[in-house]
Amino acid sequence: MNVSKLISESWETYERTVDLVWPLGLLVLLVSSFLMLTSTYISGGAGFVKYLDVMYSNITSAVIILLVSVTGLFMFAFLSVGASAVVKYRRTLDDLSFVKLANRAVKYSVRVSVGWFFLGLASFIIGVVFEYLNVPSIFLVLTFLVLWWGAIFLPQTIVLEDLSFTRGFAKSIKYSIKYWPHVLFYYLLAALFIFLIILSEVALEQMPYFYWTAPFISGILLFLIVVPFLEILKCEFYLAKKYKITSAGLK
C-alpha cells in the first residue's frame, strides 16, 4: 500500500468536501469554548481535565463538567463520523448536502459516543487514581494509548459498514491489532500535528492581543483541518486494506 498516495488522496477528498466538514468542526469548536471551567482547561485546541480538582469540586461543578464533557464527546464523535460519512456517501456518488449529512450522521454518532463514553469514563478513573498516587505522567499517557488503541477505527467500522456499537467495536479492535502499523502511523501523524498546533499556540501567546485567543485559534486548526483530515485518512486506510480500493472514483 502506497501511504504517500493515500495521504495525497485523503487531502484531495478533504479539499473537495470542505463545505461539509467545516460546519461540523465549527459545532465542535463552539462546544469546546465552554470548557473554560474550574477543573478543565484548553491547550492545543483540545480540552483537558484536572483530575484532582474534579475530586474536590462541589456537586454542581461536577455535574456541569460532566454535561459539557458528554456534549463535547458527542460533538467530537459527530465530527469524526461526519468526515467518515463524507467518504462513504461520496464514494456512492450520492448528492450530499450538509443537512443530509448531519441527519445521517446522528445515529452513527450515538453509537460511537457510547463506546467513547465508557472508554472516557475508564480513562477518567485511571487518571484520578494515577494523579492521586503521583504516578509519572508518561505512564498515564502510555496507559491511555493502550486503552484507546482498539477504538481508533471505531467511527470507520460503524459508518462504512453500518454496524452496531458492539460489532463496530469488535471490528475496530480486530483491525487495529491486525494492521497495527496503521494505528502507529496515525498516532505519530496526530502527534506531529498536535506538536505543530501547540508550537503555533505558544508563538501566538507571545504576541500582543493574541494571548486569550491563541487556544481558540488552535481549536480552529484542530477541528477544521487536522481531525477531519485524519478521519478521512483512516477511511482510506480501512478501505484500501479491507476492500482493496482507493478514492480514485471520487475524483
Phi, psi and omega in degrees: 000130180273102184295318181298324178292319179295321177297315179297316180294323179296319179293323177295320177297317178300314181298323182283345185239021180304321182295341179263320186277332181296317176301324177296315179296323179294326176296316178296318180297321179298315180293320182295337180292345179269006182276001180281062180255176184304318187253013178227159177207164181246132176211134182063023179085353183248158179266142180230157182247134171271098192303312184291328177297323178295321180300322186259008179278163179282170185299318182299313180297319181297319180294318179298315179299319180296315181297315180296319181295317180294318178297316178297322179297317179295318181293323177294319176296323178299319178293314180297316179294318181299316179297322179290320180294327177303314179296315183299310186282329174294325180294330178271008179060031178285140176281098192252123174256170180296319181297316179295318178298314181298317180297319182286333185280341185301310184296323177291323181296322178297316180297315179294320182298323179300312179296315180292330179297312181292323176292321178295321177296316177297319179297319180296314180297316178297318180298317179297314181297314181297319179293319180296325180270002181058039176288135179307142186301330182299325180288327177294317179298313180297322178296317178296320180299316180291317183298320184267359184306311185285350182260002185302318184261019180299313178300322182290316181295321181289316184285309186291331182244004177053053183260160173289171181301312184294315179291322177295320179295317179298318178295319180297316179298314180299315181294317183295328178282316183292319182247053183301331176300329178295317179295316179298316179298319179299314179301314182295317180293318178297319179298321178297313179299315181296321177300316180294322179294315179296321179299316179293324179295316179299319179296318180294326181294341179276351182263144176300142176074354181253355187301313184279337182268348183305314180299325181284328173295321175298321178297322177299315179297320184290309189272340180261340183236300190295305184297311178302318180297315181295323179292320176297319179298319178297324175299316180296319176302310185297313181291322181294323182276315186281322184243002176058036179231158179237184185272017182304325181291348180278344186282000000 
